[in-house]
Amino acid sequence: MKRLKRVLFLCTGNSARSQMAEALLREIGEEEYQVYSAGTHPASEVNPFALEVLEEKGIDTTDLQPKLLQEFEGEIFDFVITVCDNAKQECPTFPGARRVDHWSLEDPAAFQGTYSETLTIFRETRDEIERRIRDFLLQGKTMDDSISSLRL
C-alpha cells in the first residue's frame, strides 16, 4: 500500500486561501495526499466567499473549518506551504518536512468592493491556487519519476 503524502497549508486566518488550497488539493490530488490547513490566528469561520467559489467548482466544503496551527505542531508533513507572507514569518519549523514552500498570495478577504467584485477577486484567487496546485502535482510526479528511475 502506497503511503499518502501529507501536506499542510498555512495562512494567518485559515479562512480563505489555505482553506481553498486544502479543498482544491483534496479534489485534484488523485487521493495521493492527506491535506490539512491551519492558521497562526484562525478566524471563527471559513469566509463565505471562499465557500461559494469552491462550491461553484463542485467541491464539497462540508468539513472545512479554521484550525489553529498548534494543533499540528510535532506532526510530520512531507510538504508545508505558506500562502501568505504573515504566516511565512510566523511559521514554526517542521523538521520532518521534505519541502517547505511559500506562495505569496494576496488576501481576497481584504478586498473592499461590491458583492460581485469581491466574488470576482475570490474566483481569481481560487484559480491562482488551483494553477499552483497543478504545478505542485506535476513537480511531485516529476520528482517521484526521478526517484524511481534512480532505483532501476
PyMOL CGO cylinders between C-alpha atoms (Angstrom):
from pymol import cmd
from pymol.cgo import CYLINDER

trace = [
    CYLINDER, 0.00, 0.00, 0.00, 1.38, 3.37, -1.03, 0.3, 1, 1, 1, 1, 1, 1,
    CYLINDER, 1.38, 3.37, -1.03, 1.96, 5.91, 1.75, 0.3, 1, 1, 1, 1, 1, 1,
    CYLINDER, 1.96, 5.91, 1.75, -0.04, 9.11, 1.35, 0.3, 1, 1, 1, 1, 1, 1,
    CYLINDER, -0.04, 9.11, 1.35, 1.95, 12.34, 1.20, 0.3, 1, 1, 1, 1, 1, 1,
    CYLINDER, 1.95, 12.34, 1.20, 0.99, 14.77, 3.96, 0.3, 1, 1, 1, 1, 1, 1,
    CYLINDER, 0.99, 14.77, 3.96, 0.54, 18.45, 3.09, 0.3, 1, 1, 1, 1, 1, 1,
    CYLINDER, 0.54, 18.45, 3.09, -0.14, 21.38, 5.41, 0.3, 1, 1, 1, 1, 1, 1,
    CYLINDER, -0.14, 21.38, 5.41, -1.25, 24.76, 4.03, 0.3, 1, 1, 1, 1, 1, 1,
    CYLINDER, -1.25, 24.76, 4.03, -0.75, 27.71, 6.39, 0.3, 1, 1, 1, 1, 1, 1,
    CYLINDER, -0.75, 27.71, 6.39, -2.00, 31.27, 6.47, 0.3, 1, 1, 1, 1, 1, 1,
    CYLINDER, -2.00, 31.27, 6.47, -2.93, 33.75, 9.16, 0.3, 1, 1, 1, 1, 1, 1,
    CYLINDER, -2.93, 33.75, 9.16, -6.70, 33.38, 9.48, 0.3, 1, 1, 1, 1, 1, 1,
    CYLINDER, -6.70, 33.38, 9.48, -7.20, 29.98, 7.84, 0.3, 1, 1, 1, 1, 1, 1,
    CYLINDER, -7.20, 29.98, 7.84, -10.46, 31.33, 6.45, 0.3, 1, 1, 1, 1, 1, 1,
    CYLINDER, -10.46, 31.33, 6.45, -9.84, 31.75, 2.72, 0.3, 1, 1, 1, 1, 1, 1,
    CYLINDER, -9.84, 31.75, 2.72, -6.55, 30.99, 0.91, 0.3, 1, 1, 1, 1, 1, 1,
    CYLINDER, -6.55, 30.99, 0.91, -5.42, 27.99, 2.93, 0.3, 1, 1, 1, 1, 1, 1,
    CYLINDER, -5.42, 27.99, 2.93, -8.97, 26.60, 3.05, 0.3, 1, 1, 1, 1, 1, 1,
    CYLINDER, -8.97, 26.60, 3.05, -9.25, 26.87, -0.73, 0.3, 1, 1, 1, 1, 1, 1,
    CYLINDER, -9.25, 26.87, -0.73, -5.85, 25.21, -1.13, 0.3, 1, 1, 1, 1, 1, 1,
    CYLINDER, -5.85, 25.21, -1.13, -6.85, 22.37, 1.21, 0.3, 1, 1, 1, 1, 1, 1,
    CYLINDER, -6.85, 22.37, 1.21, -10.12, 21.74, -0.62, 0.3, 1, 1, 1, 1, 1, 1,
    CYLINDER, -10.12, 21.74, -0.62, -8.60, 22.02, -4.10, 0.3, 1, 1, 1, 1, 1, 1,
    CYLINDER, -8.60, 22.02, -4.10, -5.72, 19.64, -3.40, 0.3, 1, 1, 1, 1, 1, 1,
    CYLINDER, -5.72, 19.64, -3.40, -8.13, 17.13, -1.85, 0.3, 1, 1, 1, 1, 1, 1,
    CYLINDER, -8.13, 17.13, -1.85, -10.24, 17.37, -5.00, 0.3, 1, 1, 1, 1, 1, 1,
    CYLINDER, -10.24, 17.37, -5.00, -7.50, 17.11, -7.64, 0.3, 1, 1, 1, 1, 1, 1,
    CYLINDER, -7.50, 17.11, -7.64, -4.74, 15.32, -5.72, 0.3, 1, 1, 1, 1, 1, 1,
    CYLINDER, -4.74, 15.32, -5.72, -5.67, 11.88, -7.02, 0.3, 1, 1, 1, 1, 1, 1,
    CYLINDER, -5.67, 11.88, -7.02, -6.09, 10.50, -3.49, 0.3, 1, 1, 1, 1, 1, 1,
    CYLINDER, -6.09, 10.50, -3.49, -2.32, 10.53, -3.01, 0.3, 1, 1, 1, 1, 1, 1,
    CYLINDER, -2.32, 10.53, -3.01, -2.38, 13.23, -0.33, 0.3, 1, 1, 1, 1, 1, 1,
    CYLINDER, -2.38, 13.23, -0.33, -3.60, 13.80, 3.20, 0.3, 1, 1, 1, 1, 1, 1,
    CYLINDER, -3.60, 13.80, 3.20, -4.30, 17.52, 3.19, 0.3, 1, 1, 1, 1, 1, 1,
    CYLINDER, -4.30, 17.52, 3.19, -4.69, 19.91, 6.09, 0.3, 1, 1, 1, 1, 1, 1,
    CYLINDER, -4.69, 19.91, 6.09, -4.77, 23.65, 6.63, 0.3, 1, 1, 1, 1, 1, 1,
    CYLINDER, -4.77, 23.65, 6.63, -4.27, 25.84, 9.65, 0.3, 1, 1, 1, 1, 1, 1,
    CYLINDER, -4.27, 25.84, 9.65, -3.81, 29.44, 10.71, 0.3, 1, 1, 1, 1, 1, 1,
    CYLINDER, -3.81, 29.44, 10.71, -1.46, 31.25, 13.02, 0.3, 1, 1, 1, 1, 1, 1,
    CYLINDER, -1.46, 31.25, 13.02, -4.51, 33.22, 14.27, 0.3, 1, 1, 1, 1, 1, 1,
    CYLINDER, -4.51, 33.22, 14.27, -7.53, 31.36, 12.87, 0.3, 1, 1, 1, 1, 1, 1,
    CYLINDER, -7.53, 31.36, 12.87, -10.82, 33.06, 12.20, 0.3, 1, 1, 1, 1, 1, 1,
    CYLINDER, -10.82, 33.06, 12.20, -14.04, 31.78, 13.72, 0.3, 1, 1, 1, 1, 1, 1,
    CYLINDER, -14.04, 31.78, 13.72, -15.39, 30.55, 10.38, 0.3, 1, 1, 1, 1, 1, 1,
    CYLINDER, -15.39, 30.55, 10.38, -14.44, 29.96, 6.76, 0.3, 1, 1, 1, 1, 1, 1,
    CYLINDER, -14.44, 29.96, 6.76, -15.07, 33.03, 4.62, 0.3, 1, 1, 1, 1, 1, 1,
    CYLINDER, -15.07, 33.03, 4.62, -18.45, 32.64, 2.84, 0.3, 1, 1, 1, 1, 1, 1,
    CYLINDER, -18.45, 32.64, 2.84, -16.93, 33.85, -0.45, 0.3, 1, 1, 1, 1, 1, 1,
    CYLINDER, -16.93, 33.85, -0.45, -14.28, 31.09, -0.26, 0.3, 1, 1, 1, 1, 1, 1,
    CYLINDER, -14.28, 31.09, -0.26, -17.03, 28.53, 0.25, 0.3, 1, 1, 1, 1, 1, 1,
    CYLINDER, -17.03, 28.53, 0.25, -19.07, 29.94, -2.62, 0.3, 1, 1, 1, 1, 1, 1,
    CYLINDER, -19.07, 29.94, -2.62, -16.24, 29.88, -5.19, 0.3, 1, 1, 1, 1, 1, 1,
    CYLINDER, -16.24, 29.88, -5.19, -15.28, 26.33, -4.20, 0.3, 1, 1, 1, 1, 1, 1,
    CYLINDER, -15.28, 26.33, -4.20, -18.88, 25.17, -4.49, 0.3, 1, 1, 1, 1, 1, 1,
    CYLINDER, -18.88, 25.17, -4.49, -19.04, 26.76, -7.96, 0.3, 1, 1, 1, 1, 1, 1,
    CYLINDER, -19.04, 26.76, -7.96, -16.44, 24.16, -8.98, 0.3, 1, 1, 1, 1, 1, 1,
    CYLINDER, -16.44, 24.16, -8.98, -18.44, 21.35, -7.38, 0.3, 1, 1, 1, 1, 1, 1,
    CYLINDER, -18.44, 21.35, -7.38, -16.05, 20.99, -4.43, 0.3, 1, 1, 1, 1, 1, 1,
    CYLINDER, -16.05, 20.99, -4.43, -17.50, 19.74, -1.15, 0.3, 1, 1, 1, 1, 1, 1,
    CYLINDER, -17.50, 19.74, -1.15, -16.93, 22.27, 1.61, 0.3, 1, 1, 1, 1, 1, 1,
    CYLINDER, -16.93, 22.27, 1.61, -18.78, 20.45, 4.39, 0.3, 1, 1, 1, 1, 1, 1,
    CYLINDER, -18.78, 20.45, 4.39, -15.76, 19.67, 6.55, 0.3, 1, 1, 1, 1, 1, 1,
    CYLINDER, -15.76, 19.67, 6.55, -13.86, 22.93, 6.11, 0.3, 1, 1, 1, 1, 1, 1,
    CYLINDER, -13.86, 22.93, 6.11, -13.23, 24.81, 9.33, 0.3, 1, 1, 1, 1, 1, 1,
    CYLINDER, -13.23, 24.81, 9.33, -10.45, 27.07, 10.64, 0.3, 1, 1, 1, 1, 1, 1,
    CYLINDER, -10.45, 27.07, 10.64, -7.85, 25.27, 12.72, 0.3, 1, 1, 1, 1, 1, 1,
    CYLINDER, -7.85, 25.27, 12.72, -5.09, 26.53, 14.98, 0.3, 1, 1, 1, 1, 1, 1,
    CYLINDER, -5.09, 26.53, 14.98, -1.53, 25.86, 13.78, 0.3, 1, 1, 1, 1, 1, 1,
    CYLINDER, -1.53, 25.86, 13.78, -0.56, 24.47, 17.20, 0.3, 1, 1, 1, 1, 1, 1,
    CYLINDER, -0.56, 24.47, 17.20, -2.88, 21.51, 16.59, 0.3, 1, 1, 1, 1, 1, 1,
    CYLINDER, -2.88, 21.51, 16.59, -0.28, 20.24, 14.10, 0.3, 1, 1, 1, 1, 1, 1,
    CYLINDER, -0.28, 20.24, 14.10, 2.99, 21.01, 15.88, 0.3, 1, 1, 1, 1, 1, 1,
    CYLINDER, 2.99, 21.01, 15.88, 5.11, 17.91, 16.25, 0.3, 1, 1, 1, 1, 1, 1,
    CYLINDER, 5.11, 17.91, 16.25, 3.40, 16.15, 13.35, 0.3, 1, 1, 1, 1, 1, 1,
    CYLINDER, 3.40, 16.15, 13.35, 5.39, 15.07, 10.32, 0.3, 1, 1, 1, 1, 1, 1,
    CYLINDER, 5.39, 15.07, 10.32, 4.47, 16.59, 6.94, 0.3, 1, 1, 1, 1, 1, 1,
    CYLINDER, 4.47, 16.59, 6.94, 6.02, 15.95, 3.56, 0.3, 1, 1, 1, 1, 1, 1,
    CYLINDER, 6.02, 15.95, 3.56, 5.15, 19.47, 2.42, 0.3, 1, 1, 1, 1, 1, 1,
    CYLINDER, 5.15, 19.47, 2.42, 4.40, 22.65, 4.34, 0.3, 1, 1, 1, 1, 1, 1,
    CYLINDER, 4.40, 22.65, 4.34, 3.18, 25.52, 2.17, 0.3, 1, 1, 1, 1, 1, 1,
    CYLINDER, 3.18, 25.52, 2.17, 2.55, 29.02, 3.50, 0.3, 1, 1, 1, 1, 1, 1,
    CYLINDER, 2.55, 29.02, 3.50, 0.10, 31.01, 1.39, 0.3, 1, 1, 1, 1, 1, 1,
    CYLINDER, 0.10, 31.01, 1.39, 0.51, 34.42, 2.97, 0.3, 1, 1, 1, 1, 1, 1,
    CYLINDER, 0.51, 34.42, 2.97, 3.51, 36.49, 3.96, 0.3, 1, 1, 1, 1, 1, 1,
    CYLINDER, 3.51, 36.49, 3.96, 2.50, 36.83, 7.64, 0.3, 1, 1, 1, 1, 1, 1,
    CYLINDER, 2.50, 36.83, 7.64, 2.24, 33.06, 8.08, 0.3, 1, 1, 1, 1, 1, 1,
    CYLINDER, 2.24, 33.06, 8.08, 5.63, 32.62, 6.45, 0.3, 1, 1, 1, 1, 1, 1,
    CYLINDER, 5.63, 32.62, 6.45, 7.18, 34.90, 9.06, 0.3, 1, 1, 1, 1, 1, 1,
    CYLINDER, 7.18, 34.90, 9.06, 5.39, 33.17, 11.95, 0.3, 1, 1, 1, 1, 1, 1,
    CYLINDER, 5.39, 33.17, 11.95, 5.72, 29.61, 10.65, 0.3, 1, 1, 1, 1, 1, 1,
    CYLINDER, 5.72, 29.61, 10.65, 7.44, 27.29, 13.08, 0.3, 1, 1, 1, 1, 1, 1,
    CYLINDER, 7.44, 27.29, 13.08, 9.91, 24.78, 11.76, 0.3, 1, 1, 1, 1, 1, 1,
    CYLINDER, 9.91, 24.78, 11.76, 8.65, 21.39, 10.70, 0.3, 1, 1, 1, 1, 1, 1,
    CYLINDER, 8.65, 21.39, 10.70, 11.78, 19.23, 10.94, 0.3, 1, 1, 1, 1, 1, 1,
    CYLINDER, 11.78, 19.23, 10.94, 10.25, 16.25, 9.11, 0.3, 1, 1, 1, 1, 1, 1,
    CYLINDER, 10.25, 16.25, 9.11, 9.03, 18.29, 6.15, 0.3, 1, 1, 1, 1, 1, 1,
    CYLINDER, 9.03, 18.29, 6.15, 10.53, 17.13, 2.89, 0.3, 1, 1, 1, 1, 1, 1,
    CYLINDER, 10.53, 17.13, 2.89, 9.91, 20.57, 1.48, 0.3, 1, 1, 1, 1, 1, 1,
    CYLINDER, 9.91, 20.57, 1.48, 8.73, 23.96, 2.75, 0.3, 1, 1, 1, 1, 1, 1,
    CYLINDER, 8.73, 23.96, 2.75, 7.37, 26.37, 0.12, 0.3, 1, 1, 1, 1, 1, 1,
    CYLINDER, 7.37, 26.37, 0.12, 5.87, 29.82, 0.16, 0.3, 1, 1, 1, 1, 1, 1,
    CYLINDER, 5.87, 29.82, 0.16, 3.14, 31.03, -2.19, 0.3, 1, 1, 1, 1, 1, 1,
    CYLINDER, 3.14, 31.03, -2.19, 2.72, 34.77, -1.77, 0.3, 1, 1, 1, 1, 1, 1,
    CYLINDER, 2.72, 34.77, -1.77, -0.99, 35.26, -2.44, 0.3, 1, 1, 1, 1, 1, 1,
    CYLINDER, -0.99, 35.26, -2.44, -2.97, 38.44, -1.90, 0.3, 1, 1, 1, 1, 1, 1,
    CYLINDER, -2.97, 38.44, -1.90, -5.69, 38.06, 0.72, 0.3, 1, 1, 1, 1, 1, 1,
    CYLINDER, -5.69, 38.06, 0.72, -9.02, 38.21, -1.13, 0.3, 1, 1, 1, 1, 1, 1,
    CYLINDER, -9.02, 38.21, -1.13, -10.80, 38.83, 2.19, 0.3, 1, 1, 1, 1, 1, 1,
    CYLINDER, -10.80, 38.83, 2.19, -9.01, 42.18, 2.46, 0.3, 1, 1, 1, 1, 1, 1,
    CYLINDER, -9.01, 42.18, 2.46, -10.63, 43.40, -0.75, 0.3, 1, 1, 1, 1, 1, 1,
    CYLINDER, -10.63, 43.40, -0.75, -13.28, 46.09, -0.33, 0.3, 1, 1, 1, 1, 1, 1,
    CYLINDER, -13.28, 46.09, -0.33, -15.91, 46.20, -3.04, 0.3, 1, 1, 1, 1, 1, 1,
    CYLINDER, -15.91, 46.20, -3.04, -19.36, 45.13, -4.10, 0.3, 1, 1, 1, 1, 1, 1,
    CYLINDER, -19.36, 45.13, -4.10, -20.56, 41.56, -3.74, 0.3, 1, 1, 1, 1, 1, 1,
    CYLINDER, -20.56, 41.56, -3.74, -19.90, 40.92, -7.43, 0.3, 1, 1, 1, 1, 1, 1,
    CYLINDER, -19.90, 40.92, -7.43, -16.42, 42.49, -7.33, 0.3, 1, 1, 1, 1, 1, 1,
    CYLINDER, -16.42, 42.49, -7.33, -15.48, 40.53, -4.21, 0.3, 1, 1, 1, 1, 1, 1,
    CYLINDER, -15.48, 40.53, -4.21, -16.69, 37.29, -5.77, 0.3, 1, 1, 1, 1, 1, 1,
    CYLINDER, -16.69, 37.29, -5.77, -14.50, 38.01, -8.81, 0.3, 1, 1, 1, 1, 1, 1,
    CYLINDER, -14.50, 38.01, -8.81, -11.44, 38.53, -6.59, 0.3, 1, 1, 1, 1, 1, 1,
    CYLINDER, -11.44, 38.53, -6.59, -12.12, 35.25, -4.75, 0.3, 1, 1, 1, 1, 1, 1,
    CYLINDER, -12.12, 35.25, -4.75, -12.51, 33.44, -8.08, 0.3, 1, 1, 1, 1, 1, 1,
    CYLINDER, -12.51, 33.44, -8.08, -9.17, 34.83, -9.26, 0.3, 1, 1, 1, 1, 1, 1,
    CYLINDER, -9.17, 34.83, -9.26, -7.51, 33.69, -6.03, 0.3, 1, 1, 1, 1, 1, 1,
    CYLINDER, -7.51, 33.69, -6.03, -9.13, 30.24, -6.31, 0.3, 1, 1, 1, 1, 1, 1,
    CYLINDER, -9.13, 30.24, -6.31, -7.92, 29.90, -9.90, 0.3, 1, 1, 1, 1, 1, 1,
    CYLINDER, -7.92, 29.90, -9.90, -4.39, 31.00, -8.96, 0.3, 1, 1, 1, 1, 1, 1,
    CYLINDER, -4.39, 31.00, -8.96, -4.30, 28.46, -6.13, 0.3, 1, 1, 1, 1, 1, 1,
    CYLINDER, -4.30, 28.46, -6.13, -5.57, 25.76, -8.49, 0.3, 1, 1, 1, 1, 1, 1,
    CYLINDER, -5.57, 25.76, -8.49, -2.84, 26.62, -11.01, 0.3, 1, 1, 1, 1, 1, 1,
    CYLINDER, -2.84, 26.62, -11.01, -0.18, 26.41, -8.31, 0.3, 1, 1, 1, 1, 1, 1,
    CYLINDER, -0.18, 26.41, -8.31, -1.56, 23.10, -7.05, 0.3, 1, 1, 1, 1, 1, 1,
    CYLINDER, -1.56, 23.10, -7.05, -1.48, 21.64, -10.56, 0.3, 1, 1, 1, 1, 1, 1,
    CYLINDER, -1.48, 21.64, -10.56, 2.16, 22.81, -10.88, 0.3, 1, 1, 1, 1, 1, 1,
    CYLINDER, 2.16, 22.81, -10.88, 2.88, 21.30, -7.45, 0.3, 1, 1, 1, 1, 1, 1,
    CYLINDER, 2.88, 21.30, -7.45, 1.34, 17.97, -8.52, 0.3, 1, 1, 1, 1, 1, 1,
    CYLINDER, 1.34, 17.97, -8.52, 3.32, 18.00, -11.75, 0.3, 1, 1, 1, 1, 1, 1,
    CYLINDER, 3.32, 18.00, -11.75, 6.55, 18.71, -9.86, 0.3, 1, 1, 1, 1, 1, 1,
    CYLINDER, 6.55, 18.71, -9.86, 5.73, 15.88, -7.46, 0.3, 1, 1, 1, 1, 1, 1,
    CYLINDER, 5.73, 15.88, -7.46, 5.23, 13.42, -10.29, 0.3, 1, 1, 1, 1, 1, 1,
    CYLINDER, 5.23, 13.42, -10.29, 8.48, 14.54, -11.90, 0.3, 1, 1, 1, 1, 1, 1,
    CYLINDER, 8.48, 14.54, -11.90, 10.29, 14.18, -8.56, 0.3, 1, 1, 1, 1, 1, 1,
    CYLINDER, 10.29, 14.18, -8.56, 8.75, 10.72, -7.99, 0.3, 1, 1, 1, 1, 1, 1,
    CYLINDER, 8.75, 10.72, -7.99, 9.67, 9.63, -11.54, 0.3, 1, 1, 1, 1, 1, 1,
    CYLINDER, 9.67, 9.63, -11.54, 13.26, 10.77, -10.98, 0.3, 1, 1, 1, 1, 1, 1,
    CYLINDER, 13.26, 10.77, -10.98, 13.48, 8.85, -7.72, 0.3, 1, 1, 1, 1, 1, 1,
    CYLINDER, 13.48, 8.85, -7.72, 12.01, 5.73, -9.37, 0.3, 1, 1, 1, 1, 1, 1,
    CYLINDER, 12.01, 5.73, -9.37, 14.48, 5.89, -12.27, 0.3, 1, 1, 1, 1, 1, 1,
    CYLINDER, 14.48, 5.89, -12.27, 17.37, 6.14, -9.81, 0.3, 1, 1, 1, 1, 1, 1,
    CYLINDER, 17.37, 6.14, -9.81, 16.24, 2.88, -8.20, 0.3, 1, 1, 1, 1, 1, 1,
    CYLINDER, 16.24, 2.88, -8.20, 16.36, 0.96, -11.51, 0.3, 1, 1, 1, 1, 1, 1,
]
cmd.load_cgo(trace, "trace")
